[in-house]
């Protein structure tokens, strides 16, 4: 042991020894973190020795790449300061303080990864980037969800022990006492700086995704590197990263795929998908209250077996009295992806949602069609709508914003960091409906709930599950609030002419062994009003991009469309398909096949069982492969070339 310590001190006895010491600590914390995450997901990881070896071996590579970026300012500092200052007592104590702070940051990151993995089952991604942007909501959420003082104290205690060990063993002191020459410092510093340059060129976050098990791939990554990758890949250029086909051929086939019996193309422009949708019968001027429910997985409801027990009694009753779509898939795993799909009716784009991108004003959307017919349009949200850029997007696409800032003090009976509780939200929605009705105007009110979200807090006494006890309680409370809202609305004079559209923004979680665990994306879609809609359960395979065309079909509207989605009610069997994605992987489901496009032009194909969720790797199906590329590449082209603008 003494010989090992002597050898380590020998390596540390130079100007850049502190960087080596920090690397050892960085790798050690990363190793411990990776092991803890492995234990957390033990039932889901592949225990094949080669896969485990890959998770740790490739993990060391990713840890080293991440550290290479982390060390850049330290290398620059050590390269250019003089020996006189480097060996001074002042610098020695500054170094101790500095390392104490850095150790704390690394330990804090390790603990943070634990909680991020617990909730999302992945390393840091776009969600973590948002956590750095929307600090008020995120820090408030953390404060309300976790025993923060205890965690900070434990991390501080571990930090004190670590810095004490380093100082006592003189691992840092021996470096601070070393001498160096300027030329030697420059050469060493230059050599070290080559490492982050090579890492940036050669090591991508997707480099380690070679196993069939998503958890093993995620374990092989480094959290800090994943965060960096998500930050710089806010938007992934489709043509650069994904498999492509000839655009002319794509749009020829896309025109065929989007064609339906009640549609007619308005011109012969090759890249224009504008169509006239003609629905027979009298056009209805129904009011619409469209409720996107936070994290309403299909598996929470009775039709999917109520995974958490009977927590949606009101929604189950509504579903039985509604036009109920039982085989609809969310396109993504974030609120903004769901809002994008429902309003724009188009497949997702790789990278960040259009709602959070520049130039998202005046889009061809469901709201614009309602506005054209003189409807009052409102986006109603119990939280602060600047989060995820929602207010900007909706206000620049025809909607009036009603968010937390517009609630009076007496309108808020309970709130957490995400906003007013769902009962308060729906009570304000009733007032907005009353206001439009009194003004003699039809209305489309798009309501976004918040209560089914960590920290899972809500008013006590409303349901039989105590607040702050988990997902089941928050979902049951949200269901209670919806039931109360429908009951109150039924007494309103506008009720008999109003459709209540209820669906999820996304599922509650997308964790699973597969790269896209398709069954986790299943969500309910309800169109309710017994006096206007004949109750029926429809099991056609469909997606959130089909919501707007379906709603307009129920209302018998004839309109110009640039939607990629279709009216589910009128779908022929050969038209059934669904889109699912995360920010990098783009999935297409058709005929029990799942085709996935990934960066580096990678294509994978699975045979799937919609009943069990089983996925088996299969040879690429040429037809499905082509259709997958056609849809995603064309949707990206339309967006990039502004062909989906309203005018």
C-alpha positions as CSV (number, residue, x, y, z in Angstrom):
1,X,0.0,0.0,0.0
2,X,2.8,2.4,0.9
3,X,4.5,1.7,-2.4
4,X,1.3,2.5,-4.2
5,X,0.9,5.8,-2.3
6,X,4.5,6.7,-3.1
7,X,3.9,6.0,-6.8
8,X,0.8,8.1,-6.8
9,X,2.6,11.0,-5.1
10,X,5.3,10.7,-7.7
11,X,2.8,11.3,-10.5
12,X,1.3,14.2,-8.5
13,X,4.6,15.9,-7.8
14,X,4.4,18.4,-10.8
15,X,2.7,21.6,-11.8
16,X,-0.3,19.7,-13.3
17,X,-0.6,17.0,-10.6
18,X,-3.7,18.7,-9.2
19,X,-5.4,18.0,-12.6
20,X,-4.5,14.4,-12.3
21,X,-5.8,14.3,-8.7
22,X,-9.1,16.0,-9.8
23,X,-9.4,13.4,-12.6
24,X,-9.0,10.5,-10.1
25,X,-11.8,12.0,-7.9
26,X,-13.9,12.7,-11.0
27,X,-13.6,9.1,-12.2
28,X,-14.2,7.7,-8.8
29,X,-17.4,9.6,-8.3
30,X,-18.5,8.7,-11.8
31,X,-17.8,5.0,-11.1
32,X,-19.8,5.1,-7.9
33,X,-22.6,7.0,-9.5
34,X,-22.7,4.5,-12.4
35,X,-22.8,1.6,-10.0
36,X,-25.7,3.1,-8.0
37,X,-27.7,3.7,-11.2
38,X,-27.0,0.1,-12.2
39,X,-28.4,-1.1,-8.9
40,X,-31.4,1.1,-9.3
41,X,-32.2,-0.4,-12.7
42,X,-31.0,-3.9,-11.9
43,X,-34.2,-5.5,-13.1
44,X,-34.0,-3.7,-16.5
45,X,-30.4,-3.7,-17.5
46,X,-28.9,-6.5,-19.5
47,X,-26.6,-8.6,-17.2
48,X,-24.7,-10.0,-20.2
49,X,-21.1,-9.7,-19.0
50,X,-20.1,-8.0,-22.3
51,X,-22.9,-5.4,-21.9
52,X,-21.9,-4.7,-18.3
53,X,-18.2,-4.5,-19.4
54,X,-19.2,-2.1,-22.1
55,X,-21.2,0.1,-19.7
56,X,-18.1,0.5,-17.5
57,X,-15.4,0.5,-20.2
58,X,-17.2,2.9,-22.6
59,X,-18.3,4.8,-19.4
60,X,-14.6,5.4,-18.6
61,X,-14.1,6.8,-22.1
62,X,-17.1,9.1,-21.7
63,X,-16.0,10.2,-18.2
64,X,-12.6,11.0,-19.6
65,X,-14.1,13.0,-22.5
66,X,-16.3,14.9,-20.0
67,X,-13.4,15.6,-17.8
68,X,-11.3,16.9,-20.7
69,X,-13.8,19.8,-21.1
70,X,-14.1,20.3,-17.4
71,X,-10.3,20.7,-17.0
72,X,-9.8,23.4,-19.7
73,X,-9.8,26.5,-17.4
74,X,-7.6,24.7,-14.9
75,X,-5.0,23.8,-17.6
76,X,-5.0,27.4,-18.9
77,X,-4.5,28.7,-15.4
78,X,-1.7,26.3,-14.5
79,X,0.0,26.9,-17.8
80,X,0.4,30.7,-17.5
81,X,0.8,31.5,-13.7
82,X,4.4,31.9,-12.4
83,X,6.1,29.6,-9.9
84,X,6.3,32.5,-7.5
85,X,2.5,32.7,-7.2
86,X,2.0,28.9,-7.7
87,X,4.2,28.1,-4.7
88,X,2.9,30.9,-2.5
89,X,1.0,30.3,0.8
90,X,-1.9,32.4,-0.6
91,X,-2.2,30.2,-3.6
92,X,-2.0,27.1,-1.4
93,X,-5.0,28.1,0.6
94,X,-6.9,29.3,-2.4
95,X,-6.3,25.9,-4.0
96,X,-7.6,24.1,-0.9
97,X,-10.8,26.3,-1.0
98,X,-11.1,25.8,-4.7
99,X,-10.8,22.0,-4.5
100,X,-13.3,22.0,-1.7
101,X,-15.8,23.8,-3.9
102,X,-15.1,21.6,-6.9
103,X,-15.4,18.4,-4.9
104,X,-18.8,19.6,-3.6
105,X,-20.0,20.3,-7.1
106,X,-19.0,16.8,-8.3
107,X,-20.6,15.2,-5.3
108,X,-23.7,17.3,-5.7
109,X,-23.9,16.3,-9.4
110,X,-23.6,12.6,-8.5
111,X,-26.6,13.0,-6.1
112,X,-28.5,15.0,-8.7
113,X,-28.0,12.3,-11.3
114,X,-29.5,9.8,-8.9
115,X,-32.8,11.8,-8.6
116,X,-32.8,12.6,-12.3
117,X,-32.4,8.9,-13.2
118,X,-35.1,8.0,-10.6
119,X,-37.6,10.2,-12.4
120,X,-36.7,9.8,-16.0
121,X,-34.5,6.7,-16.3
122,X,-31.9,8.4,-18.4
123,X,-28.8,10.6,-18.1
124,X,-29.2,14.3,-18.3
125,X,-31.0,15.5,-21.5
126,X,-33.1,18.4,-22.7
127,X,-35.1,18.3,-19.5
128,X,-31.9,19.0,-17.5
129,X,-31.0,21.9,-19.9
130,X,-34.4,23.4,-19.1
131,X,-33.7,23.0,-15.4
132,X,-30.8,25.4,-15.9
133,X,-33.0,27.8,-17.8
134,X,-36.2,27.8,-15.7
135,X,-34.5,28.0,-12.3
136,X,-37.5,29.4,-10.3
137,X,-39.8,26.5,-11.1
138,X,-37.1,23.9,-11.0
139,X,-35.5,25.0,-7.7
140,X,-38.9,25.4,-6.2
141,X,-39.9,21.9,-7.4
142,X,-36.7,20.4,-5.9
143,X,-37.3,22.3,-2.6
144,X,-40.9,21.0,-2.4
145,X,-40.0,17.4,-3.5
146,X,-36.9,16.5,-1.6
147,X,-35.4,17.0,1.9
148,X,-32.9,19.6,0.6
149,X,-31.3,20.6,3.9
150,X,-30.6,17.0,4.7
151,X,-29.1,16.3,1.2
152,X,-27.0,19.5,1.3
153,X,-25.7,18.5,4.8
154,X,-24.8,15.0,3.7
155,X,-23.0,16.2,0.6
156,X,-21.2,18.8,2.7
157,X,-20.1,16.1,5.2
158,X,-18.8,13.9,2.4
159,X,-17.0,16.9,0.9
160,X,-15.3,17.7,4.2
161,X,-14.1,14.1,4.6
162,X,-12.8,14.0,1.0
163,X,-10.8,17.3,1.3
164,X,-9.5,16.2,4.7
165,X,-8.2,13.0,3.2
166,X,-6.6,14.8,0.3
167,X,-4.9,17.4,2.5
168,X,-3.8,14.8,5.2
169,X,-2.2,12.6,2.5
170,X,-0.6,15.6,0.9
171,X,-1.9,14.6,-2.5
172,X,-2.6,18.2,-3.4
173,X,0.2,19.8,-1.3
174,X,2.9,17.9,-3.1
175,X,1.8,19.3,-6.4
176,X,1.6,22.9,-5.0
177,X,5.2,22.6,-3.9
178,X,6.6,21.6,-7.3
179,X,8.7,23.7,-9.6
180,X,8.4,24.1,-13.3
181,X,9.9,25.8,-16.3
182,X,7.8,28.0,-18.7
183,X,8.6,26.0,-21.8
184,X,7.7,22.7,-20.0
185,X,4.5,24.2,-18.8
186,X,3.5,25.4,-22.3
187,X,4.2,22.0,-23.8
188,X,2.3,20.1,-21.1
189,X,-0.6,22.5,-21.2
190,X,-0.8,22.3,-25.0
191,X,-0.6,18.5,-24.8
192,X,-3.5,18.4,-22.3
193,X,-5.6,20.8,-24.4
194,X,-5.4,18.4,-27.3
195,X,-7.6,16.0,-25.3
196,X,-10.8,18.1,-25.3
197,X,-10.3,18.9,-29.0
198,X,-10.0,15.3,-29.9
199,X,-13.0,14.4,-27.6
200,X,-15.1,17.1,-29.4
201,X,-14.2,15.7,-32.8
202,X,-14.3,11.9,-32.0
203,X,-16.6,11.3,-29.1
204,X,-20.3,11.9,-29.4
205,X,-23.0,11.2,-26.9
206,X,-24.4,8.5,-29.2
207,X,-21.0,6.8,-29.7
208,X,-21.7,4.4,-26.8
209,X,-25.2,3.4,-28.0
210,X,-24.3,0.0,-29.3
211,X,-26.2,-2.5,-27.1
212,X,-29.9,-3.3,-27.6
213,X,-30.6,-2.4,-24.0
214,X,-31.3,1.3,-23.4
215,X,-30.3,1.2,-19.8
216,X,-26.9,-0.2,-20.6
217,X,-26.4,2.5,-23.2
218,X,-27.4,5.2,-20.7
219,X,-25.1,3.8,-18.0
220,X,-22.2,4.0,-20.5
221,X,-22.7,7.8,-20.8
222,X,-21.5,10.5,-18.5
223,X,-24.1,12.9,-17.0
224,X,-22.1,16.0,-17.5
225,X,-21.2,15.1,-21.1
226,X,-24.9,14.3,-21.8
227,X,-25.9,17.7,-20.5
228,X,-23.3,19.3,-22.7
229,X,-24.5,17.3,-25.7
230,X,-28.1,18.2,-25.0
231,X,-27.2,21.9,-24.7
232,X,-25.4,22.1,-28.0
233,X,-27.8,19.8,-29.9
234,X,-30.9,22.0,-29.2
235,X,-31.8,21.4,-32.8
236,X,-30.5,18.4,-34.8
237,X,-30.3,19.1,-38.6
238,X,-32.2,16.2,-40.1
239,X,-30.3,16.1,-43.4
240,X,-27.0,15.9,-41.5
241,X,-27.8,13.3,-38.9
242,X,-30.5,11.1,-40.3
243,X,-31.2,8.8,-43.2
244,X,-32.5,10.7,-46.2
245,X,-34.1,10.1,-49.6
246,X,-34.6,12.3,-52.6
247,X,-36.9,15.2,-51.7
248,X,-38.8,15.1,-55.0
249,X,-39.6,11.4,-54.6
250,X,-40.4,12.0,-50.9
251,X,-43.1,14.5,-51.6
252,X,-44.6,12.5,-54.5
253,X,-45.1,9.6,-52.1
254,X,-46.1,12.0,-49.2
255,X,-49.0,13.4,-51.4
256,X,-50.2,9.8,-51.8
257,X,-49.9,9.1,-48.1
258,X,-51.8,12.2,-47.0
259,X,-54.5,11.8,-49.6
260,X,-57.9,10.8,-48.3
261,X,-61.4,10.3,-49.8
262,X,-62.5,13.7,-48.6
263,X,-59.4,15.7,-49.6
264,X,-58.2,17.4,-52.8
265,X,-54.9,19.1,-53.4
266,X,-55.1,22.8,-54.0
267,X,-52.3,23.1,-56.5
268,X,-49.6,21.1,-58.3
269,X,-46.6,22.6,-56.5
270,X,-44.4,19.6,-55.7
271,X,-43.6,20.5,-52.1
272,X,-47.0,22.0,-51.1
273,X,-49.2,19.7,-49.1
274,X,-52.2,22.2,-48.9
275,X,-55.4,20.3,-49.4
276,X,-59.1,21.1,-49.2
277,X,-60.8,18.9,-46.6
278,X,-64.5,18.5,-47.3
279,X,-66.8,17.1,-44.6
280,X,-70.4,16.5,-45.5
281,X,-73.3,17.7,-43.4
282,X,-73.9,21.0,-41.7
283,X,-70.9,22.7,-40.3
284,X,-71.1,22.9,-36.5
285,X,-70.1,25.9,-34.5
286,X,-69.4,24.0,-31.3
287,X,-67.5,25.6,-28.5
288,X,-64.4,23.6,-27.5
289,X,-62.6,23.1,-24.2
290,X,-59.4,21.2,-25.0
291,X,-57.8,19.9,-21.9
292,X,-54.2,18.6,-22.2
293,X,-53.6,16.7,-18.9
294,X,-50.1,16.6,-17.5
295,X,-48.6,13.0,-17.8
296,X,-51.9,11.1,-18.3
297,X,-50.6,7.7,-19.3
298,X,-53.2,5.4,-20.7
299,X,-52.1,2.8,-18.2
300,X,-53.6,4.9,-15.4
301,X,-57.1,4.5,-16.8
302,X,-59.5,1.5,-16.6
303,X,-59.3,0.7,-20.3
304,X,-55.6,-0.1,-19.8
305,X,-55.9,-1.9,-16.5
306,X,-55.4,1.0,-14.0
307,X,-51.8,0.2,-13.1
308,X,-51.9,2.4,-10.0
309,X,-55.4,1.2,-8.9
310,X,-58.7,2.9,-9.5
311,X,-57.3,6.5,-9.7
312,X,-59.3,7.8,-12.7
313,X,-63.0,7.1,-11.8
314,X,-64.3,10.3,-13.4
315,X,-62.3,9.9,-16.6
316,X,-63.4,6.3,-16.9
317,X,-67.0,7.3,-16.7
318,X,-66.5,10.1,-19.2
319,X,-64.7,7.7,-21.6
320,X,-67.7,5.4,-21.6
321,X,-69.9,8.3,-22.6
322,X,-67.6,9.7,-25.2
323,X,-66.0,9.3,-28.6
324,X,-63.0,7.5,-27.1
325,X,-59.8,6.7,-29.0
326,X,-58.1,3.8,-27.2
327,X,-55.0,3.3,-29.4
328,X,-53.5,6.8,-29.6
329,X,-49.8,7.5,-29.1
330,X,-48.1,10.6,-27.7
331,X,-45.4,11.8,-30.1
332,X,-42.9,12.7,-27.4
333,X,-42.0,12.8,-23.7
334,X,-42.4,16.5,-22.9
335,X,-45.3,18.9,-22.6
336,X,-44.1,21.0,-25.5
337,X,-43.9,18.1,-27.9
338,X,-47.6,17.2,-27.1
339,X,-48.8,20.8,-27.5
340,X,-46.9,21.1,-30.8
341,X,-48.5,17.9,-32.2
342,X,-52.0,18.8,-31.1
343,X,-51.9,22.4,-32.4
344,X,-49.8,21.9,-35.6
345,X,-50.7,18.3,-36.6
346,X,-47.2,17.4,-37.8
347,X,-44.6,14.8,-36.8
348,X,-41.9,15.9,-34.4
349,X,-38.5,17.3,-35.5
350,X,-35.3,16.0,-34.0
351,X,-34.0,18.1,-31.2
352,X,-36.0,20.7,-29.4
353,X,-39.7,21.3,-29.9
354,X,-40.8,23.9,-32.4
355,X,-42.5,25.7,-29.5
356,X,-39.1,26.5,-28.1
357,X,-37.4,27.3,-31.4
358,X,-37.2,30.7,-33.1
359,X,-39.5,31.7,-35.9
360,X,-42.5,29.8,-34.6
361,X,-45.0,32.6,-35.2
362,X,-48.0,32.5,-37.4
363,X,-47.9,28.8,-38.0
364,X,-50.7,26.9,-39.8
365,X,-52.5,25.5,-36.7
366,X,-55.8,24.4,-35.4
367,X,-56.1,27.6,-33.5
368,X,-55.8,29.7,-36.6
369,X,-58.6,27.8,-38.2
370,X,-60.9,28.6,-35.3
371,X,-59.8,32.2,-35.2
372,X,-60.6,32.5,-38.9
373,X,-64.2,31.6,-38.0
374,X,-64.4,34.2,-35.3
375,X,-63.7,32.1,-32.2
376,X,-62.3,33.4,-29.0
377,X,-59.0,31.6,-28.5
378,X,-57.4,31.3,-25.1
379,X,-54.5,29.3,-23.7
380,X,-55.3,28.8,-20.0
381,X,-52.5,27.7,-17.7
382,X,-52.3,27.6,-13.9
383,X,-48.5,28.2,-13.9
384,X,-46.3,30.9,-15.5
385,X,-46.5,30.3,-19.2
386,X,-43.1,31.7,-19.9
387,X,-41.9,28.2,-18.9
388,X,-41.1,26.3,-22.1
389,X,-41.9,29.4,-24.1
390,X,-45.6,28.5,-24.1
391,X,-46.9,32.0,-23.8
392,X,-44.8,33.3,-26.7
393,X,-45.8,30.4,-28.9
394,X,-49.5,30.6,-28.2
395,X,-49.7,34.4,-28.2
396,X,-48.0,34.6,-31.6
397,X,-50.4,32.0,-33.1
398,X,-53.7,33.7,-32.3
399,X,-54.3,32.9,-28.6
400,X,-55.0,35.2,-25.7
401,X,-52.9,34.1,-22.7
402,X,-54.5,33.5,-19.3
403,X,-51.8,32.2,-16.9
404,X,-50.8,32.5,-13.2
405,X,-50.2,36.2,-13.5
406,X,-53.9,36.7,-14.4
407,X,-55.3,34.8,-11.4
408,X,-56.5,37.1,-8.6
409,X,-55.6,36.3,-5.1
410,X,-59.0,35.0,-4.2
411,X,-58.9,32.7,-7.2
412,X,-56.0,30.7,-5.9
413,X,-56.9,28.4,-3.0
414,X,-53.8,26.2,-3.4
415,X,-50.6,26.4,-5.3
416,X,-47.2,24.8,-5.6
417,X,-44.2,25.9,-7.6
418,X,-45.8,24.8,-10.8
419,X,-48.8,27.0,-10.3
420,X,-52.4,27.0,-9.1
421,X,-54.0,23.7,-8.5
422,X,-56.3,22.1,-11.1
423,X,-59.5,23.0,-9.3
424,X,-58.5,26.7,-9.4
425,X,-57.5,26.3,-13.0
426,X,-60.8,24.9,-14.0
427,X,-62.8,27.4,-12.0
428,X,-60.9,30.2,-14.0
429,X,-61.7,28.3,-17.2
430,X,-65.4,28.4,-16.3
431,X,-65.2,32.2,-16.0
432,X,-63.5,32.5,-19.4
433,X,-66.2,30.3,-21.0
434,X,-68.8,32.5,-19.4
435,X,-67.2,35.6,-20.6
436,X,-67.0,34.5,-24.2
437,X,-70.6,33.2,-24.1
438,X,-71.8,36.5,-22.7
439,X,-70.1,38.3,-25.5
440,X,-71.9,36.1,-28.0
441,X,-68.7,34.5,-29.3
442,X,-67.9,30.8,-29.8
443,X,-64.7,29.8,-28.0
444,X,-61.7,27.4,-28.1
445,X,-60.1,27.3,-24.7
446,X,-56.9,25.2,-24.6
447,X,-56.4,24.3,-20.9
448,X,-53.1,22.8,-19.6
449,X,-53.1,21.2,-16.2
450,X,-50.2,21.1,-13.7
451,X,-51.2,19.0,-10.6
452,X,-50.0,15.6,-11.9
453,X,-46.4,16.6,-11.6
454,X,-43.7,16.3,-8.9
455,X,-43.9,17.3,-6.0
456,X,-47.4,15.7,-6.4
457,X,-49.0,18.2,-4.0
458,X,-52.6,19.2,-4.0
459,X,-55.3,20.4,-1.6
460,X,-55.9,18.0,1.3
461,X,-59.3,16.4,1.8
462,X,-60.4,16.2,-1.8
463,X,-59.5,12.6,-2.4
464,X,-58.6,9.6,-0.2
465,X,-54.9,9.8,-0.9
466,X,-52.8,12.3,1.1
467,X,-50.9,15.0,-0.7
468,X,-47.2,14.6,-1.4
469,X,-47.3,10.8,-1.5
470,X,-46.7,10.2,-5.1
471,X,-48.1,9.9,-8.6
472,X,-51.2,8.0,-7.8
473,X,-52.5,10.7,-5.5
474,X,-51.8,13.6,-7.9
475,X,-53.4,11.7,-10.8
476,X,-56.5,10.9,-8.7
477,X,-56.7,14.6,-7.7
478,X,-56.5,15.7,-11.3
479,X,-59.2,13.3,-12.2
480,X,-61.3,14.7,-9.3
481,X,-60.8,18.2,-10.6
482,X,-61.8,17.2,-14.1
483,X,-65.0,15.5,-12.8
484,X,-65.9,18.6,-10.7
485,X,-65.3,20.8,-13.7
486,X,-67.5,18.8,-16.0
487,X,-70.2,18.7,-13.3
488,X,-70.1,22.5,-12.9
489,X,-70.0,23.1,-16.7
490,X,-73.1,20.9,-17.2
491,X,-75.1,23.6,-15.4
492,X,-73.9,26.3,-17.8
493,X,-76.0,27.6,-20.7
494,X,-73.1,27.0,-23.1
495,X,-72.6,23.3,-22.1
496,X,-75.1,21.9,-24.6
497,X,-73.1,23.4,-27.5
498,X,-69.6,22.6,-26.1
499,X,-67.2,19.7,-26.9
500,X,-64.8,18.7,-24.1
501,X,-61.6,17.2,-25.6
502,X,-59.4,15.5,-23.1
503,X,-56.0,13.9,-23.8
504,X,-52.5,13.8,-22.3
505,X,-49.6,16.0,-23.2
506,X,-47.5,13.0,-22.9
507,X,-47.2,9.8,-20.8
508,X,-46.0,9.7,-17.2
509,X,-42.7,8.1,-18.2
510,X,-40.9,6.5,-21.1
511,X,-38.4,4.4,-19.1
512,X,-37.8,0.9,-20.5
513,X,-35.1,-1.4,-21.8
514,X,-35.9,-0.6,-25.5
515,X,-34.6,2.5,-27.2
516,X,-38.3,3.6,-27.7
517,X,-40.5,1.6,-25.4
518,X,-43.6,2.1,-27.5
519,X,-46.3,1.0,-25.1
520,X,-45.3,3.7,-22.6
521,X,-46.4,6.3,-25.2
522,X,-50.1,5.2,-25.2
523,X,-52.4,7.9,-24.0
524,X,-56.2,8.4,-23.9
525,X,-58.1,10.8,-26.2
526,X,-61.7,11.7,-25.3
527,X,-64.3,13.9,-27.1
528,X,-67.2,14.3,-24.7
529,X,-70.7,15.7,-24.9
530,X,-73.4,13.1,-24.9
531,X,-75.8,15.5,-26.6
532,X,-73.4,16.2,-29.5
533,X,-71.3,13.0,-29.9
534,X,-72.4,9.4,-30.1
535,X,-70.4,7.4,-27.6
536,X,-68.1,4.9,-29.3
537,X,-64.7,3.3,-28.6
538,X,-62.4,3.5,-31.6
539,X,-59.2,1.3,-31.5
540,X,-57.5,2.6,-34.7
541,X,-53.8,3.1,-34.5
542,X,-53.2,6.9,-34.4
543,X,-51.2,9.7,-33.0
544,X,-51.4,13.2,-31.4
545,X,-51.0,14.8,-34.8
546,X,-54.4,13.4,-35.7
547,X,-56.3,15.2,-32.9
548,X,-57.0,18.5,-34.8
549,X,-58.2,16.8,-38.0
550,X,-60.4,14.5,-36.0
551,X,-62.0,17.3,-34.0
552,X,-62.6,19.3,-37.1
553,X,-64.2,16.2,-38.7
554,X,-66.5,15.8,-35.8
555,X,-67.6,19.4,-36.3
556,X,-68.1,18.8,-40.1
557,X,-65.8,21.6,-41.1
558,X,-64.6,22.1,-44.6
559,X,-61.2,23.8,-44.5
560,X,-57.8,24.2,-46.0
561,X,-55.3,21.8,-44.4
562,X,-51.6,21.6,-44.1
563,X,-51.8,19.0,-41.4
564,X,-49.8,15.7,-41.7
565,X,-52.5,14.2,-39.4
566,X,-55.8,12.7,-40.5
567,X,-59.3,12.3,-39.2
568,X,-59.2,9.1,-37.2
569,X,-62.9,8.4,-37.5
570,X,-62.5,8.3,-41.3
571,X,-59.2,6.5,-41.4
572,X,-59.0,3.4,-43.6
573,X,-57.1,0.4,-42.1
574,X,-54.2,1.0,-44.4
575,X,-53.9,4.6,-43.2
576,X,-53.4,3.7,-39.5
577,X,-49.9,4.6,-38.1
578,X,-48.4,6.4,-35.2
579,X,-45.4,8.6,-34.5
580,X,-43.3,8.4,-31.3
581,X,-40.0,10.0,-30.4
582,X,-37.6,11.3,-27.9
583,X,-35.4,14.3,-28.8
584,X,-33.0,12.1,-30.9
585,X,-34.9,8.9,-31.9
586,X,-37.8,9.1,-34.4
587,X,-40.2,6.2,-34.4
588,X,-42.9,5.1,-36.8
589,X,-45.4,2.4,-36.0
590,X,-47.4,0.6,-38.6
591,X,-48.7,-3.0,-39.0
592,X,-47.1,-4.1,-35.7
593,X,-43.7,-2.8,-37.0
594,X,-41.7,-0.1,-35.4
595,X,-39.0,1.6,-37.4
596,X,-36.6,4.0,-35.6
597,X,-34.4,6.6,-37.2
598,X,-31.4,7.6,-35.1
599,X,-28.4,10.0,-35.6
600,X,-25.5,8.8,-37.7
601,X,-28.1,7.7,-40.4
602,X,-28.9,4.6,-38.3
603,X,-32.1,2.7,-38.9
604,X,-33.4,-0.1,-36.6
605,X,-36.6,-2.2,-37.1
606,X,-38.6,-4.2,-34.6
607,X,-41.6,-6.5,-34.7
608,X,-43.8,-5.5,-31.8
609,X,-46.6,-7.0,-29.8
610,X,-49.1,-4.2,-28.9
611,X,-50.6,-6.5,-26.2
612,X,-47.4,-7.4,-24.3
613,X,-45.0,-4.6,-25.3
614,X,-42.5,-7.2,-26.6
615,X,-40.0,-5.9,-29.2
616,X,-37.9,-8.2,-31.4
617,X,-35.2,-6.9,-33.7
618,X,-36.2,-7.8,-37.3
619,X,-34.8,-7.1,-40.8
620,X,-35.6,-3.7,-42.2
621,X,-39.0,-3.5,-43.9
622,X,-38.4,-1.5,-47.0
623,X,-41.9,-0.1,-47.2
624,X,-42.0,1.0,-43.5
625,X,-38.4,2.3,-43.8
626,X,-39.4,4.5,-46.8
627,X,-42.5,5.8,-45.1
628,X,-40.7,6.6,-41.9
629,X,-38.1,8.7,-43.8
630,X,-40.7,10.3,-46.0
631,X,-42.8,11.6,-43.1
632,X,-39.9,12.8,-40.9
633,X,-37.7,14.2,-43.7
634,X,-40.7,16.0,-45.4
635,X,-42.0,17.4,-42.1
636,X,-38.5,18.8,-41.4
637,X,-38.3,20.2,-45.0
638,X,-41.8,21.9,-44.6
639,X,-40.7,23.5,-41.3
640,X,-37.3,24.6,-42.5
641,X,-38.7,26.2,-45.6
642,X,-41.6,27.8,-43.8
643,X,-44.2,26.0,-45.8
644,X,-46.3,25.5,-42.7
645,X,-47.0,29.2,-42.1
646,X,-50.6,30.3,-42.0
647,X,-50.2,32.7,-45.0
